[in-house]
Amino acid sequence: MVKDRITQFRNAGISNQEIFSELCFCILTANYSAEGGIRIQNALGNKFHKLTEKKLAQQLKKLGHRFPNMRARFIFHAGKQKGELEGRLRACDPKQMREWLAENVYGIGYKEAGHFLRNIGITNLAIIDFHILDILARNKLIKQQKNKTLSKKKYLEIERVLEDLAKKAKITLAELDLYLWYMETGKVLK
């Protein structure tokens, strides 16, 4: 399942509209659920950039999102950077792109930026959420994190632990993330 999912990410060949839809999916999943984000993305398709902020908030509320107004605002502002996003994806290396996303796109931090980049085929960035933190702590690879919101410094420190683990397992960080997620949730989503 993991290898199939990674192949789907790598072979996506997605259009600029689909790239933006995937960014919106990642904005939606922060402090929400992947299943909910998938459901909303399927319902809206490539309409994210066509709706006003108010109409998008109404749609998100109707579709059951936990934070419809805030996510609509984040997506609406991200839409203003759509052209720059597309240009940067072609010009930046993955870590520079993640940094740009975290600094310039409302609602996107390191985790969501890594998630977005993984979903469009980039495999060398960690996606560190509370599931991953819990697994690493249970296996004594890191100390238990009191705060599930990580500073940039702490995120990069934990990413290095994951890089070492992926290297030992001879897999990419994207594959490792999906295996760990499966261990914790029993699911391989996106």
N, C-alpha and C positions, 0 to 999 in steps of 0.2 A: 504494500500500500504506500509506504514512504517513497520507494523508488519511483512508483507510478506518479505520485503527486509531484515529486521533484522534476520528473520528465515533463509533466504538464506545465509547470512553471517555466522551465527552460525553453519549451517549444511553443509558448503562448503566441508569439508573433502578434502581439496585441496592438491595436490602433491607439492613436492619441486619446480618443474618447474613452477607450477601455482602460488605458493607463489612469486617466483621471477618475474613472469609476472605481478603480482599485484603490486609489488614494482615498477616495470618499469612504470606501469599505473600511479601511484602516482607521480613519477618523471616527467612524461609527462604533468600532469595536472597543475603543478605549473606555474602560470602566463600564463595559456592557458585555455582551457575549458574541462569540464568533458566529454562532448559529443565528442570532438575531441580526447581526450585520449581513450575513449571507442572505437571509430572508428579505431584508430591506433592499439590498443591492439587486436581488432578482426581481423584486417588485418594481423598482425604479429604473433598472437597466442603465442606459446612458443618459438619463434625464436629469442627473444631478446638476449639470451646468445650465440647463434650460429653465430651471425654476427660480423664482425670486426667493430671497431668504424667507419671507413670510410664508409663501406657498410650500417651500421645502419643509419648514417647521411644521406646518399643518399635516403634510404627508407623513413626516416622521412620527408625529403624535398619533395619527391614524394607524400607522403600522406598528405602534407599541414601543417606540424607542424611549428609553429611560430619561434622556435629556434632549428632547426635540429642539428646543430653542437654541441651546448652546451648540449642538452639533450642526444645526442649520447655519448658524453664524460662522462656525469654523469652515464648513464646506463652501459657503458663499465667498468668504475671503480667499480660500484656496483657489477658487475659480478665477479670481483676479490674477493669479500667478501661473495660470495654466501654460501660457506661452513660454514663460521663463523656465518652468519645470521641464517642459519637453526639450528645450535647448540644453539645459544643464544635464539631463539624463544622457545626452550624447557626448557631452564634453568632460564630465567629472568622473573621477574614480569613485567606487562605491562609498568609501569612508568620507570623502569630501561631499558626496551627494547626501549622505545621511546627516552630516553636519549642517549643510544648507537647509535641508528639510526641517530639522529640529529648531533652527534659528529663525526661519522665515515663514513657515506654514503654521497658522494657528491650529492648535489641537494635536500637533505632531511633536512627539519627543523621540528619544533614541529608540525606544521599543517599537513605536508605531512606524517610524522611518525604516527600521530594519525589516519589519513585517511587510511593509509596502514594497521595498526593494526585493525581498525574497519572493514575493508573489508575482513580480514581473521578471524573475529569472536570475537575480543576483544571489549567490549562495555563500558568500564569505562574511556575513554579518550575523551577530547574535540577536535573538529576540528574547529579551529577558523579562519575563512576567513572573507573577507570584508562584505559578506552578513550577517554573524552572528554579526559582530561588528555593522553594521547599524541597525539591529533589536534591539540589546541590547541598543544602544544609543537612538533610537526613543522611546523606552519604559522606558527610564531613569534608566536603570539598570547599565549603565556605562556612563562615559563622552564620547562625540564624539572623536574619535581618529583622530588626525591630520595626523599621519603617520600610514599607513596600515601595515607596517612591524613592528611586535611586538618584543620587547626584551623578553628574557626568563622570566624575572621577571614579566613583564606585561602580558605575555601569561598565566602564572600560576595564576596570580591574576584574570584574566577574567575567567579562567577555574573554579576557586572557585565559581564565580557568577553562572556559568552554572551548577556546581555540586549542589548548593543550589536550583536552579530552577528545576533541574531534580528530586531531592529528594522530593520537594514539589509536583511535578506532578506524583511522584511514577513511574518514567520511568528511563531508563539508559541514559547516555550521548549520546550514539549512536542513540537512538531513538529521543532524544531531537534534535540532530543535523539534522536528517532527517525531523522532523516536521518543524523546523525553516527554513531549506532549501526549503521545500515545500511552506511555507508561502511566502518566498521571490521570488521563481522562478516558482512555480507551477509544479515542477518536483521532482520525487524521483528517483535518479540515483544510483550511488555508489560512 
